[in-house]
Amino acid sequence: MYKRFISILIITMFFCFCIFTYVTYKEKKFFLSKDYPMRVFVMNTVLNKQNIKYSTIVLGDSRVQSGFIPKAYQNPLNAINLSMSGSTPIEGYFILKKYLLNNIKPDNIILSYAPFHLTKQDSYWKYTVKHQLFTNEEYEEVENNANLLKDNIDLATVIRTQNI
């Protein structure tokens, strides 16, 4: 009886572990921030070839993400809003770079960032790194540029100061 209970317990724990692993690996939208699905949409849009030629691409932070809705205009604009909450020019650079590699070049690009996103990288670690938006090469490019500019900060300092 005791051995049967232990074997059922181990099998149950194994299945729970498998389900937990699947959810944490494949279904990040359930436990990451509410902005994660929008970031996934933006990354899927820039990485997958679009058959639509947008005349305007909008990049920026949450202000332009919420405030610029191309279909809301009387004559809907042929534009796409690739802004993300907490986005900084670092994310904007890589989003635009990926978009231009995979899609037709737009006529206009609109950038809109709050002033503090130009001077402080408060959400790079919290969103971009945590949500794994970049490739390892892109993270290395950011790190190398930060080292060249003597503007680097290590993860331990970020965790200590921003409570990530």
Secondary structure, DSSP 8 states (H G I E B T S, - for coil): -HHHHHHHHHHHHHHHHHHHHHHHHH-GGGTS-TTHHHHHHHHHHHHS--SS--SEEEEESHHHHHH--GGGSSS--SEEE---TT--HHHHHHHHHHHHHHS---SEEEEE--HHHHH--SSIIIIIITTT-S-HHHHHHHHHHHHHTT----HHHHHHHH--
